[in-house]
Amino acid sequence: MLLRVVPTVALLALWVWAFIDCLTTPEDEIRHLPKVVWVIIVLLFPLVGSIAWLVAGKDRARARGRRAPWPSGPTAGFPEYERPRQLAPDDDPEFLASLKRGNQQHEEMLKKWEADLRRREEDLRRERPEDGDGSGA
């Protein structure tokens, strides 16, 4: 019984792997046929289509050319660590400077509003006579 299960599982694994590889491969790395045709071939003919995809479908030399030939160092094999790191907002000098500029602009606007309010209050005081003149209205 084990001799019947192992080939079936191997065929299923090969078919799933070839199908996913075919779907995720960029168009410029596919050879001979359009991507849609390769997907249909792999789906309709699991064994033959999967082997054909592995042999003739993907341009493996171009796919390998994007990566370093032999990664080394503490981050070898982890391309997400090889990209430049983004700074957190509180570590980014440009972001902090923009916050400071924004705060300064708000402070200046607040000072202008306060000065305008004082000026209006003074204008109102000049227009109205003082209530403390003893007329007793």
Summary of the structure (lengths in Angstrom):
residues: 137
radius of gyration: 36.5
end to end distance: 112.6
largest distance: 116.4
contacts: 265
relative contact order: 0.06
helix: 72%
strand: 1%
